[in-house]
Amino acid sequence: MDLYLILFYFFAIITLVSAFFVVTTRNVIYAAFNLMLTLFGVAGFYVLLGADFIAIVQLIVYVGGILILLIFGVMLTNKITDTDIKSGFLNRVPGLLIVGTFAGILIGTLLKSTWRIAAPLPPPVAGLVGIGNLLMTEYTLIFEILGAVLLIALIGAASIARKQSN
Amino acid sequence: MIPVQDLFASAPLLIIGGSILIALILEMVFDSQSSIVAWFSGSALLFTAYWSLYHLYDRGFAFNNMISISGRTQLLFFIVNFAAAVVVMFSMDYIKKIQTNYGEFYILLLSAVLGMMLIAAARDMVIVFIGLEQMSICFYVLAGFRRKNIKSNESAIKYFLLGSFATGFIVYGMALLYGASQTFSIPEYLAHVETLKSNPIFLLGSLLFVIGFTFKIAAVPFHMWVPDVYQGAPTNVTAFMSTAGKVSGFAALITFLSPFIDYSARTTGSAKFFMPFLATLSVLSMLYGAIVALSQSDVKRMLAYSSIAHAGYMLIGLSALSYEGVDGVLFYLVAYTLMNLGAFGIISILETQDEKMLKIEDFAGLSSRSPLLAAFLAVFLFALAGLPPFAGFFGKYFVFVSAVENGMTWLAIVGVISSVISVYFYLRIIVLMYFSKGENTEVVSVPKSALLGVFVVFIMFVIMSAFPQKFEGIIHTIGLLTY
C-alpha cells in the first residue's frame, strides 16, 4: 500500500464519517463543525488529484468563508444553538426500498464497469497561469455566464431580504 | 480571441444579458412606482423574439462549439422570449394588484430567460447545467415573490428544496458521463455514440441526467412539487414557469438525447435506448395528470395537473427517439405555451387582490361578467383539451403519429384515452361560464396591458391553428438543418 492510497483512504474516511454526522446530529453547531471536516476532506481529494488551486479555493471559500458565516449566523440568531433540529422520518419502508434499489443499481454498475483510467487524458493545466489562460480563451462563455449566475443570486437574495412595504 | 461572428451568432444571448444590466441601472435611477423597467424589459424581450424569428434559418457555432445557433435554437429562443414578453404584459397590473410592485421582478424574469436561452443553445453539458441553475434560482425567488403570503412562501421553499434535489441528480449524472467519455461536449457524444451506448457508466449517467430533467418538466413520478408550487406562486409567475420553464426542460432533454436520436435514425430504429423509461413516465404522467385533475376545485391546481398530463403527451414524442417525434414535441411545445399562457393570463386578470376567483365554481356566469375574457378562455380551454380545429389537437396528432410510426401504437392509444378523460375538466369550466348563473355579477375590470397580452397570444394561436401543416413544415425544415 503506497502513501497515495493511505492518504486517499484517510480523506475518504474523514469525509464520509463527518458527512454522516452532519446529517444525523440534532444540534446545529455540531452539524456545522462536522461540515467543516467534510469540506476539508474534499479539499484533500483535490490535492490528491493534482488540482492544487481548486483545493486552496475550497479551503478559503468554503471552510474559511461560508462555514464561518454559517457559525456566525447560528451564534447571532437567538436561541438556535440549543434547539434540536426537528426532522422525522416518513414512509420508512417505501423510502428504504427505493433508496436501497437505487443505491444497489448505482453501486452494482460502478463496481462492474471498467473505468477508462488508461485512456489518454489531456495534459494537466499547470497552475494558476494555465487556469487563467483557459478561463479567458477556451472557457470565456462559462466564465461570463457564471458571473451572471452570481449576479442573479445576489439580486435574488437581496429581493428576498428586502423590506416589503404595505 | 473571440471571433466577431461568434458575437453575432450569440446576439440574442448578448441582448438579453445586456438588458439585465441596463434594467438594473434603470431600476436604481428611476422612481420605483414608474413602470419604466417593465416597458424596457418587455421591449427587449419582444425585440429578441423578433430577432430570433428573423434569423430562423441561420446556423453556426460560437464560443469553441459550446453553443450552437440553429433553427431549433432560434425557435426555442423565440418561444421563451415571446412567453416572457407576454408575461411582462400580464404582470404590469398584476404585481401592483398583489402589492409587490418591485422592479426586480422584471430583472429576475430577464435573467430566467437568459438561463433558458443558454439551455436551448447549449452544445456542452456545463452550459446546460449553468443555464439550468440561472433559470432555477430566478424561479425560486419569483415563486416566493409574494412574501407576505404563506402559500407563496411554501411554494418557494418547496420548489427550492426539490429543485436542488433534482440538480443533485443532474450533477451526479454529469460526473458519470464525464467519467465514461472524458468530455462534456455533445458533438463528441454524437461522434462516439457507437462505443458510448454500450458503456454502462455512460448509460447510468444519462439516466440520472434525464431523471433530473424529468423533475423540471414535471413528469410522474417526479411531479410532487408541481401542484403546490403552481398554486402558491403568483399567477403570472405560474404562467411563466409552466410554459417557458417546461420548454427549457424539454430543450435540455432534446439536446442531450440528440446523439441517441441521430443514432437510432441512422440505424433505422435498431436502438431505442431510453424508450422503455420515457414511455413509462409518459403513460404515468398522462393518466395521473388527467385523472387527478378531475377532482380539483382550485383552477390553478387543476391546470397544474393538466400540465403534468401535457408533459406526458410530449414525452410520447421523445420516447419515439425519432426526428418526427422531436418535430412533434416542438410543435406541441409552441402550441402548449400559447394555450397555457392565455389561460393563466386570463386567470391572473380575474384573480382579485384577496385571492378570490380561483375556485372553479367562481367561474359560474363569467360570460355575462366579461364576455370577451370568457370567450378567450373558452378557446384556450378547448385547445388544451385537444379538440379540433385548434393547434392543441394538431400537436397531439403529430406526437401520436410519430408513436404509431415507431411501433408504439399502444402509447398513442393511452394518450387518446387520457385526452378523452381530460376533456371533462376543461369543459366543466366552459359549461359553468356559459350555462350557469353565479352569485357575483360585478363586471370585471380588465387592465389594458394584460388584455393586449391575451390578445397577442390569441392571434398567434389562431395563426398556428389555421396553418398547422405550414408550421409543421417549417419545424421539420429547421430540424433537418440542425443536424
HADDOCK unambig.tbl for C-alpha pairs under 7 A between the chains (distance, minus, plus):
assign (segid A and resid 109 and name CA) (segid B and resid 200 and name CA) 6.65 0.50 0.50
assign (segid A and resid 109 and name CA) (segid B and resid 201 and name CA) 6.81 0.50 0.50
assign (segid A and resid 110 and name CA) (segid B and resid 201 and name CA) 6.75 0.50 0.50
assign (segid A and resid 113 and name CA) (segid B and resid 200 and name CA) 6.51 0.50 0.50
assign (segid A and resid 113 and name CA) (segid B and resid 201 and name CA) 6.78 0.50 0.50
assign (segid A and resid 115 and name CA) (segid B and resid 180 and name CA) 6.88 0.50 0.50
assign (segid A and resid 116 and name CA) (segid B and resid 180 and name CA) 6.74 0.50 0.50
assign (segid A and resid 137 and name CA) (segid B and resid 1 and name CA) 6.50 0.50 0.50
assign (segid A and resid 138 and name CA) (segid B and resid 64 and name CA) 6.41 0.50 0.50
assign (segid A and resid 141 and name CA) (segid B and resid 63 and name CA) 6.46 0.50 0.50
assign (segid A and resid 142 and name CA) (segid B and resid 127 and name CA) 6.80 0.50 0.50
assign (segid A and resid 149 and name CA) (segid B and resid 134 and name CA) 5.27 0.50 0.50
assign (segid A and resid 153 and name CA) (segid B and resid 137 and name CA) 6.68 0.50 0.50
assign (segid A and resid 156 and name CA) (segid B and resid 138 and name CA) 6.93 0.50 0.50
assign (segid A and resid 156 and name CA) (segid B and resid 141 and name CA) 5.85 0.50 0.50
assign (segid A and resid 160 and name CA) (segid B and resid 141 and name CA) 6.96 0.50 0.50
